[in-house]
Amino acid sequence: MSYGGRVHWTDLRGASAPARNLERRRPAMARPVAALGTAAEFRARLDSLGLDLPFDEEVGSGPRAPLSQPYALRGRSVGNRFAILPMEGWDGTNDGRPTDLTRRRWRRFGSSGAKLIFGGEAVAVRPDGRGNPNQMMILDDTVGDLAALRELLVRTHEGRFGRSDDLLVGLQLTHSGRRAHPNVKLRLEPTILYHHPVIDSVYGVSPDAPVMTDGEVSRLVGEFVQGAVLSQRAGFDFVDIKHCHGYLGHEFLNAAARPGRYGGSFENRTRFLREVVEGIRSEAPGLETGVRLSVFDFVPFSTGPDGARRPAQAGDVPRPFLFGCDGSGVDVDLTEPLAFLDLLESLDVRLFCMSAGGTSPLGGPGLGSWRRGHRPPEEPLVAVARLIGVAAELKRGRPGLTCVGAGYSYLQQWLP
């Protein structure tokens, strides 16, 4: 993954915007990028989809290559433009510690050559926030294990590359919210901020299920801050406050129908983040903060008789439940995402990693979808071009942020 990139996507909202043409662009069977053996074939495929995605026909290598260049962040140098993005390994112990499988993965992070470990692993700040009973946690009695895990990564990196002073290692803090499975893998135990008109039924949330009170949210803020304090003690350079993929931090951004201090207005929907960052500044001075954000959500998709995925009617999911989405339900509106980036800058948060999408296999192609044999709702190249194009638009609009993109690996050797 690279950051601070130079890709272009000329029209987010016009005729070439891929989300406007889902029916026309829905593939019978997408041809894998790996099967496009030449630059001419890849360009022809992009042209057939109406995508403006410049790419390098020959990827440079060696110390002068663009992705080999260091990146300056607050007076320190991050050694290149490759990043490891956070994930949930779900291979820890039941009490939230790493196992040999976890350690093997982190050794590979260290030996990969990437100089930015953007969160590396999503760790829960409390037991009921785990997405899986084997998700790691950042608690008083696990902080030593996480410190050893970080040290393993750093030692591995030093052993292969001879230095680690240009390595930046973070840890992603999370609560899984309505996706929580803290005790049994197949038993959902959701924590919700509001009732969603569509997603509640997907996750089996009953209409009378309780929502978090403002007081409970305030306590959660303290637990995120404590997770950051422990992360600093474990030696991490920064923490990533997870705001993506339908987890609890992300759910705040769609909480327009929630009353009280943490819902309704944009100011209220971002209060959780502000309070967490301010708490970290107070309790863990010197620790950097970052945010991985789902920049936009679209309406859920359902499967038609032909097995293809089609969007729900926009009216089925009111716009307040779709952060970064326009009134059509299937196109991007960057008004609030740009306001969110302005908020990050005002909070002196410089690390920003973008993603997209929400909580449900209804929402588009993903692990759950292909396991069920669903065809993607559109040619995957269209989705990747949208993601890369939005990243470029945000970077151009807010150049002071360190913007980490995603989706590049789908393009194989054709780097934008």
NUDOMI-295794 format. One record per residue (C-alpha): x, y, z; residue number from 1; residue in three letters. Coordinates in steps of 0.2 Angstrom, whole numbers, padded with zeros to 4 digits. Layout:
N
(node (X; Y; Z); NUM; "Ala") ...
//
This chain:
416
(node (0000; 0000; 0000); 1; "Met") (node (0006; 0017; -0004); 2; "Ser") (node (0002; 0034; 0003); 3; "Tyr") (node (0003; 0052; -0003); 4; "Gly") (node (-0001; 0045; -0021); 5; "Gly") (node (-0004; 0054; -0037); 6; "Arg") (node (-0019; 0044; -0045); 7; "Val") (node (-0033; 0054; -0054); 8; "His") (node (-0051; 0051; -0055); 9; "Trp") (node (-0058; 0066; -0065); 10; "Thr") (node (-0077; 0065; -0061); 11; "Asp") (node (-0084; 0059; -0045); 12; "Leu") (node (-0102; 0063; -0049); 13; "Arg") (node (-0103; 0064; -0068); 14; "Gly") (node (-0107; 0051; -0082); 15; "Ala") (node (-0090; 0042; -0079); 16; "Ser") (node (-0094; 0040; -0061); 17; "Ala") (node (-0095; 0021; -0059); 18; "Pro") (node (-0109; 0020; -0046); 19; "Ala") (node (-0121; 0029; -0058); 20; "Arg") (node (-0120; 0014; -0070); 21; "Asn") (node (-0121; -0001; -0059); 22; "Leu") (node (-0133; -0011; -0071); 23; "Glu") (node (-0122; -0007; -0086); 24; "Arg") (node (-0106; -0012; -0077); 25; "Arg") (node (-0112; -0027; -0068); 26; "Arg") (node (-0101; -0041; -0075); 27; "Pro") (node (-0106; -0058; -0080); 28; "Ala") (node (-0089; -0064; -0074); 29; "Met") (node (-0075; -0052; -0071); 30; "Ala") (node (-0059; -0056; -0079); 31; "Arg") (node (-0045; -0056; -0066); 32; "Pro") (node (-0032; -0042; -0067); 33; "Val") (node (-0019; -0056; -0066); 34; "Ala") (node (-0025; -0062; -0083); 35; "Ala") (node (-0022; -0045; -0091); 36; "Leu") (node (-0004; -0049; -0096); 37; "Gly") (node (0001; -0033; -0105); 38; "Thr") (node (-0001; -0015; -0101); 39; "Ala") (node (-0011; -0013; -0117); 40; "Ala") (node (-0023; -0026; -0111); 41; "Glu") (node (-0025; -0018; -0095); 42; "Phe") (node (-0028; -0001; -0103); 43; "Arg") (node (-0041; -0008; -0115); 44; "Ala") (node (-0050; -0016; -0100); 45; "Arg") (node (-0050; 0001; -0091); 46; "Leu") (node (-0056; 0010; -0107); 47; "Asp") (node (-0070; -0003; -0109); 48; "Ser") (node (-0076; 0002; -0092); 49; "Leu") (node (-0074; 0021; -0095); 50; "Gly") (node (-0061; 0022; -0081); 51; "Leu") (node (-0048; 0036; -0080); 52; "Asp") (node (-0035; 0027; -0070); 53; "Leu") (node (-0017; 0032; -0075); 54; "Pro") (node (-0004; 0018; -0071); 55; "Phe") (node (0014; 0015; -0074); 56; "Asp") (node (0018; 0003; -0088); 57; "Glu") (node (0034; -0002; -0080); 58; "Glu") (node (0035; -0001; -0061); 59; "Val") (node (0051; 0007; -0055); 60; "Gly") (node (0062; -0002; -0042); 61; "Ser") (node (0077; 0002; -0032); 62; "Gly") (node (0081; 0017; -0021); 63; "Pro") (node (0075; 0030; -0033); 64; "Arg") (node (0058; 0022; -0037); 65; "Ala") (node (0043; 0033; -0031); 66; "Pro") (node (0038; 0020; -0018); 67; "Leu") (node (0055; 0019; -0011); 68; "Ser") (node (0056; 0037; -0006); 69; "Gln") (node (0055; 0042; 0013); 70; "Pro") (node (0040; 0051; 0020); 71; "Tyr") (node (0043; 0065; 0033); 72; "Ala") (node (0031; 0065; 0048); 73; "Leu") (node (0034; 0078; 0062); 74; "Arg") (node (0052; 0078; 0060); 75; "Gly") (node (0055; 0059; 0058); 76; "Arg") (node (0057; 0050; 0042); 77; "Ser") (node (0046; 0035; 0037); 78; "Val") (node (0058; 0024; 0026); 79; "Gly") (node (0046; 0021; 0011); 80; "Asn") (node (0028; 0022; 0005); 81; "Arg") (node (0023; 0005; 0009); 82; "Phe") (node (0011; 0001; 0023); 83; "Ala") (node (0003; -0014; 0032); 84; "Ile") (node (-0015; -0010; 0035); 85; "Leu") (node (-0024; -0016; 0051); 86; "Pro") (node (-0034; -0032; 0052); 87; "Met") (node (-0042; -0044; 0065); 88; "Glu") (node (-0032; -0060; 0065); 89; "Gly") (node (-0044; -0069; 0076); 90; "Trp") (node (-0030; -0081; 0081); 91; "Asp") (node (-0027; -0075; 0099); 92; "Gly") (node (-0030; -0084; 0115); 93; "Thr") (node (-0047; -0083; 0124); 94; "Asn") (node (-0040; -0070; 0136); 95; "Asp") (node (-0034; -0058; 0122); 96; "Gly") (node (-0016; -0063; 0120); 97; "Arg") (node (-0006; -0067; 0104); 98; "Pro") (node (-0002; -0085; 0099); 99; "Thr") (node (0011; -0093; 0088); 100; "Asp") (node (0000; -0089; 0073); 101; "Leu") (node (-0001; -0071; 0078); 102; "Thr") (node (0018; -0070; 0080); 103; "Arg") (node (0021; -0078; 0063); 104; "Arg") (node (0010; -0064; 0055); 105; "Arg") (node (0019; -0050; 0064); 106; "Trp") (node (0036; -0057; 0060); 107; "Arg") (node (0030; -0056; 0042); 108; "Arg") (node (0025; -0038; 0044); 109; "Phe") (node (0043; -0035; 0050); 110; "Gly") (node (0051; -0044; 0036); 111; "Ser") (node (0040; -0037; 0022); 112; "Ser") (node (0050; -0021; 0020); 113; "Gly") (node (0035; -0009; 0024); 114; "Ala") (node (0040; 0005; 0035); 115; "Lys") (node (0022; 0010; 0041); 116; "Leu") (node (0013; -0002; 0051); 117; "Ile") (node (-0004; 0007; 0051); 118; "Phe") (node (-0012; -0002; 0066); 119; "Gly") (node (-0006; -0019; 0061); 120; "Gly") (node (-0019; -0028; 0072); 121; "Glu") (node (-0037; -0022; 0078); 122; "Ala") (node (-0037; -0025; 0096); 123; "Val") (node (-0052; -0023; 0107); 124; "Ala") (node (-0052; -0010; 0122); 125; "Val") (node (-0063; -0021; 0132); 126; "Arg") (node (-0069; -0039; 0132); 127; "Pro") (node (-0087; -0036; 0125); 128; "Asp") (node (-0080; -0027; 0111); 129; "Gly") (node (-0072; -0042; 0102); 130; "Arg") (node (-0078; -0047; 0085); 131; "Gly") (node (-0072; -0065; 0089); 132; "Asn") (node (-0068; -0074; 0105); 133; "Pro") (node (-0050; -0075; 0099); 134; "Asn") (node (-0047; -0057; 0095); 135; "Gln") (node (-0033; -0049; 0105); 136; "Met") (node (-0036; -0035; 0118); 137; "Met") (node (-0027; -0021; 0125); 138; "Ile") (node (-0029; -0023; 0144); 139; "Leu") (node (-0018; -0021; 0159); 140; "Asp") (node (-0014; -0039; 0159); 141; "Asp") (node (-0010; -0041; 0141); 142; "Thr") (node (0000; -0025; 0138); 143; "Val") (node (0016; -0035; 0141); 144; "Gly") (node (0011; -0048; 0127); 145; "Asp") (node (0008; -0034; 0115); 146; "Leu") (node (0025; -0025; 0119); 147; "Ala") (node (0033; -0042; 0115); 148; "Ala") (node (0024; -0043; 0099); 149; "Leu") (node (0029; -0026; 0093); 150; "Arg") (node (0047; -0030; 0099); 151; "Glu") (node (0047; -0046; 0088); 152; "Leu") (node (0041; -0036; 0073); 153; "Leu") (node (0055; -0023; 0076); 154; "Val") (node (0069; -0036; 0078); 155; "Arg") (node (0064; -0045; 0063); 156; "Thr") (node (0064; -0029; 0053); 157; "His") (node (0081; -0025; 0059); 158; "Glu") (node (0088; -0042; 0056); 159; "Gly") (node (0083; -0041; 0037); 160; "Arg") (node (0085; -0022; 0034); 161; "Phe") (node (0099; -0017; 0046); 162; "Gly") (node (0089; -0003; 0054); 163; "Arg") (node (0072; 0002; 0062); 164; "Ser") (node (0074; 0020; 0066); 165; "Asp") (node (0063; 0024; 0050); 166; "Asp") (node (0050; 0012; 0055); 167; "Leu") (node (0033; 0018; 0062); 168; "Leu") (node (0022; 0005; 0071); 169; "Val") (node (0004; 0008; 0077); 170; "Gly") (node (-0010; -0002; 0085); 171; "Leu") (node (-0028; 0000; 0080); 172; "Gln") (node (-0040; 0001; 0094); 173; "Leu") (node (-0058; -0005; 0092); 174; "Thr") (node (-0075; -0010; 0099); 175; "His") (node (-0085; -0021; 0087); 176; "Ser") (node (-0102; -0014; 0091); 177; "Gly") (node (-0116; -0022; 0082); 178; "Arg") (node (-0103; -0035; 0075); 179; "Arg") (node (-0097; -0041; 0092); 180; "Ala") (node (-0095; -0060; 0095); 181; "His") (node (-0085; -0059; 0111); 182; "Pro") (node (-0089; -0076; 0118); 183; "Asn") (node (-0095; -0088; 0105); 184; "Val") (node (-0089; -0087; 0087); 185; "Lys") (node (-0107; -0089; 0080); 186; "Leu") (node (-0116; -0080; 0093); 187; "Arg") (node (-0119; -0061; 0090); 188; "Leu") (node (-0119; -0050; 0106); 189; "Glu") (node (-0121; -0033; 0098); 190; "Pro") (node (-0119; -0016; 0106); 191; "Thr") (node (-0128; -0003; 0096); 192; "Ile") (node (-0129; 0016; 0096); 193; "Leu") (node (-0146; 0016; 0087); 194; "Tyr") (node (-0158; 0005; 0078); 195; "His") (node (-0154; 0004; 0059); 196; "His") (node (-0169; 0002; 0047); 197; "Pro") (node (-0160; -0012; 0037); 198; "Val") (node (-0145; -0018; 0046); 199; "Ile") (node (-0154; -0023; 0062); 200; "Asp") (node (-0163; -0037; 0053); 201; "Ser") (node (-0147; -0043; 0045); 202; "Val") (node (-0139; -0045; 0062); 203; "Tyr") (node (-0154; -0051; 0072); 204; "Gly") (node (-0156; -0035; 0083); 205; "Val") (node (-0173; -0035; 0090); 206; "Ser") (node (-0183; -0019; 0090); 207; "Pro") (node (-0183; -0017; 0109); 208; "Asp") (node (-0164; -0020; 0110); 209; "Ala") (node (-0156; -0007; 0121); 210; "Pro") (node (-0145; 0006; 0114); 211; "Val") (node (-0129; 0013; 0123); 212; "Met") (node (-0133; 0028; 0134); 213; "Thr") (node (-0123; 0043; 0134); 214; "Asp") (node (-0115; 0038; 0150); 215; "Gly") (node (-0110; 0022; 0143); 216; "Glu") (node (-0102; 0030; 0128); 217; "Val") (node (-0093; 0042; 0140); 218; "Ser") (node (-0086; 0027; 0149); 219; "Arg") (node (-0081; 0019; 0132); 220; "Leu") (node (-0071; 0035; 0128); 221; "Val") (node (-0061; 0032; 0144); 222; "Gly") (node (-0058; 0014; 0139); 223; "Glu") (node (-0051; 0020; 0122); 224; "Phe") (node (-0040; 0032; 0131); 225; "Val") (node (-0034; 0019; 0143); 226; "Gln") (node (-0030; 0008; 0128); 227; "Gly") (node (-0020; 0022; 0121); 228; "Ala") (node (-0010; 0024; 0137); 229; "Val") (node (-0006; 0005; 0137); 230; "Leu") (node (-0001; 0006; 0119); 231; "Ser") (node (0011; 0019; 0123); 232; "Gln") (node (0018; 0009; 0137); 233; "Arg") (node (0020; -0006; 0125); 234; "Ala") (node (0031; 0005; 0114); 235; "Gly") (node (0019; 0009; 0099); 236; "Phe") (node (0022; 0025; 0090); 237; "Asp") (node (0003; 0029; 0087); 238; "Phe") (node (-0014; 0022; 0089); 239; "Val") (node (-0027; 0021; 0076); 240; "Asp") (node (-0045; 0025; 0082); 241; "Ile") (node (-0055; 0013; 0071); 242; "Lys") (node (-0069; 0022; 0061); 243; "His") (node (-0073; 0010; 0047); 244; "Cys") (node (-0082; -0005; 0041); 245; "His") (node (-0097; -0004; 0053); 246; "Gly") (node (-0088; -0006; 0069); 247; "Tyr") (node (-0093; 0006; 0084); 248; "Leu") (node (-0082; 0021; 0080); 249; "Gly") (node (-0089; 0021; 0062); 250; "His") (node (-0107; 0019; 0068); 251; "Glu") (node (-0106; 0036; 0077); 252; "Phe") (node (-0104; 0044; 0060); 253; "Leu") (node (-0121; 0038; 0054); 254; "Asn") (node (-0130; 0041; 0071); 255; "Ala") (node (-0141; 0055; 0064); 256; "Ala") (node (-0156; 0048; 0071); 257; "Ala") (node (-0149; 0046; 0089); 258; "Arg") (node (-0154; 0059; 0102); 259; "Pro") (node (-0142; 0066; 0114); 260; "Gly") (node (-0124; 0071; 0115); 261; "Arg") (node (-0117; 0058; 0102); 262; "Tyr") (node (-0130; 0059; 0088); 263; "Gly") (node (-0139; 0071; 0077); 264; "Gly") (node (-0128; 0085; 0071); 265; "Ser") (node (-0111; 0082; 0063); 266; "Phe") (node (-0103; 0090; 0079); 267; "Glu") (node (-0112; 0077; 0090); 268; "Asn") (node (-0108; 0062; 0078); 269; "Arg") (node (-0090; 0066; 0080); 270; "Thr") (node (-0090; 0070; 0098); 271; "Arg") (node (-0084; 0052; 0102); 272; "Phe") (node (-0068; 0055; 0092); 273; "Leu") (node (-0065; 0072; 0099); 274; "Arg") (node (-0066; 0066; 0117); 275; "Glu") (node (-0055; 0051; 0113); 276; "Val") (node (-0041; 0061; 0105); 277; "Val") (node (-0042; 0075; 0118); 278; "Glu") (node (-0041; 0061; 0132); 279; "Gly") (node (-0026; 0054; 0123); 280; "Ile") (node (-0017; 0071; 0122); 281; "Arg") (node (-0020; 0073; 0141); 282; "Ser") (node (-0016; 0055; 0147); 283; "Glu") (node (-0003; 0049; 0134); 284; "Ala") (node (0007; 0065; 0128); 285; "Pro") (node (0018; 0062; 0114); 286; "Gly") (node (0008; 0047; 0107); 287; "Leu") (node (0003; 0050; 0089); 288; "Glu") (node (-0015; 0046; 0084); 289; "Thr") (node (-0023; 0041; 0067); 290; "Gly") (node (-0040; 0036; 0061); 291; "Val") (node (-0045; 0023; 0048); 292; "Arg") (node (-0061; 0029; 0040); 293; "Leu") (node (-0074; 0022; 0029); 294; "Ser") (node (-0076; 0037; 0018); 295; "Val") (node (-0093; 0032; 0011); 296; "Phe") (node (-0107; 0020; 0013); 297; "Asp") (node (-0119; 0014; -0001); 298; "Phe") (node (-0136; 0007; 0001); 299; "Val") (node (-0137; -0012; 0005); 300; "Pro") (node (-0137; -0024; -0009); 301; "Phe") (node (-0148; -0039; -0011); 302; "Ser") (node (-0146; -0055; -0023); 303; "Thr") (node (-0158; -0056; -0038); 304; "Gly") (node (-0164; -0072; -0046); 305; "Pro") (node (-0149; -0072; -0057); 306; "Asp") (node (-0137; -0072; -0043); 307; "Gly") (node (-0132; -0054; -0046); 308; "Ala") (node (-0131; -0041; -0032); 309; "Arg") (node (-0142; -0026; -0034); 310; "Arg") (node (-0144; -0010; -0023); 311; "Pro") (node (-0159; -0007; -0013); 312; "Ala") (node (-0170; 0008; -0016); 313; "Gln") (node (-0162; 0023; -0009); 314; "Ala") (node (-0178; 0027; 0001); 315; "Gly") (node (-0176; 0010; 0010); 316; "Asp") (node (-0161; 0017; 0019); 317; "Val") (node (-0163; 0036; 0023); 318; "Pro") (node (-0148; 0047; 0019); 319; "Arg") (node (-0143; 0050; 0037); 320; "Pro") (node (-0138; 0032; 0039); 321; "Phe") (node (-0126; 0033; 0024); 322; "Leu") (node (-0111; 0043; 0028); 323; "Phe") (node (-0102; 0050; 0013); 324; "Gly") (node (-0116; 0045; 0001); 325; "Cys") (node (-0127; 0056; -0010); 326; "Asp") (node (-0146; 0055; -0011); 327; "Gly") (node (-0146; 0041; -0024); 328; "Ser") (node (-0139; 0029; -0012); 329; "Gly") (node (-0125; 0023; -0024); 330; "Val") (node (-0114; 0038; -0027); 331; "Asp") (node (-0101; 0048; -0017); 332; "Val") (node (-0104; 0064; -0008); 333; "Asp") (node (-0088; 0070; 0000); 334; "Leu") (node (-0096; 0085; 0010); 335; "Thr") (node (-0095; 0076; 0027); 336; "Glu") (node (-0079; 0066; 0024); 337; "Pro") (node (-0070; 0082; 0020); 338; "Leu") (node (-0077; 0090; 0035); 339; "Ala") (node (-0071; 0075; 0045); 340; "Phe") (node (-0054; 0078; 0038); 341; "Leu") (node (-0055; 0096; 0043); 342; "Asp") (node (-0059; 0090; 0061); 343; "Leu") (node (-0044; 0078; 0061); 344; "Leu") (node (-0033; 0093; 0056); 345; "Glu") (node (-0040; 0104; 0070); 346; "Ser") (node (-0036; 0090; 0082); 347; "Leu") (node (-0019; 0089; 0075); 348; "Asp") (node (-0021; 0071; 0069); 349; "Val") (node (-0010; 0069; 0054); 350; "Arg") (node (-0012; 0050; 0050); 351; "Leu") (node (-0027; 0046; 0040); 352; "Phe") (node (-0031; 0029; 0032); 353; "Cys") (node (-0046; 0027; 0020); 354; "Met") (node (-0057; 0013; 0017); 355; "Ser") (node (-0076; 0012; 0012); 356; "Ala") (node (-0091; 0002; 0016); 357; "Gly") (node (-0100; -0005; 0031); 358; "Gly") (node (-0106; -0019; 0041); 359; "Thr") (node (-0115; -0032; 0030); 360; "Ser") (node (-0112; -0044; 0016); 361; "Pro") (node (-0128; -0036; 0009); 362; "Leu") (node (-0117; -0020; 0006); 363; "Gly") (node (-0106; -0027; -0008); 364; "Gly") (node (-0093; -0039; -0013); 365; "Pro") (node (-0083; -0046; 0002); 366; "Gly") (node (-0078; -0062; 0011); 367; "Leu") (node (-0096; -0067; 0016); 368; "Gly") (node (-0102; -0063; -0002); 369; "Ser") (node (-0090; -0074; -0012); 370; "Trp") (node (-0092; -0088; 0001); 371; "Arg") (node (-0111; -0088; -0003); 372; "Arg") (node (-0107; -0088; -0022); 373; "Gly") (node (-0114; -0071; -0025); 374; "His") (node (-0108; -0061; -0040); 375; "Arg") (node (-0101; -0044; -0036); 376; "Pro") (node (-0113; -0030; -0040); 377; "Pro") (node (-0101; -0022; -0052); 378; "Glu") (node (-0084; -0025; -0060); 379; "Glu") (node (-0071; -0025; -0046); 380; "Pro") (node (-0060; -0013; -0056); 381; "Leu") (node (-0074; 0000; -0055); 382; "Val") (node (-0075; -0002; -0036); 383; "Ala") (node (-0056; -0001; -0035); 384; "Val") (node (-0055; 0014; -0046); 385; "Ala") (node (-0068; 0023; -0036); 386; "Arg") (node (-0059; 0020; -0020); 387; "Leu") (node (-0042; 0026; -0027); 388; "Ile") (node (-0051; 0041; -0035); 389; "Gly") (node (-0059; 0046; -0019); 390; "Val") (node (-0042; 0044; -0010); 391; "Ala") (node (-0034; 0056; -0023); 392; "Ala") (node (-0048; 0068; -0021); 393; "Glu") (node (-0046; 0069; -0003); 394; "Leu") (node (-0027; 0070; -0004); 395; "Lys") (node (-0029; 0085; -0016); 396; "Arg") (node (-0041; 0093; -0005); 397; "Gly") (node (-0032; 0091; 0012); 398; "Arg") (node (-0013; 0090; 0007); 399; "Pro") (node (-0007; 0092; 0025); 400; "Gly") (node (-0014; 0075; 0030); 401; "Leu") (node (-0004; 0059; 0028); 402; "Thr") (node (-0017; 0050; 0017); 403; "Cys") (node (-0015; 0031; 0017); 404; "Val") (node (-0025; 0023; 0003); 405; "Gly") (node (-0031; 0005; -0001); 406; "Ala") (node (-0035; -0006; -0015); 407; "Gly") (node (-0019; -0005; -0024); 408; "Tyr") (node (-0015; -0023; -0022); 409; "Ser") (node (-0030; -0028; -0033); 410; "Tyr") (node (-0021; -0020; -0048); 411; "Leu") (node (-0007; -0033; -0046); 412; "Gln") (node (0008; -0025; -0055); 413; "Gln") (node (-0001; -0011; -0063); 414; "Trp") (node (0002; 0002; -0050); 415; "Leu") (node (-0007; 0019; -0052); 416; "Pro") 
//
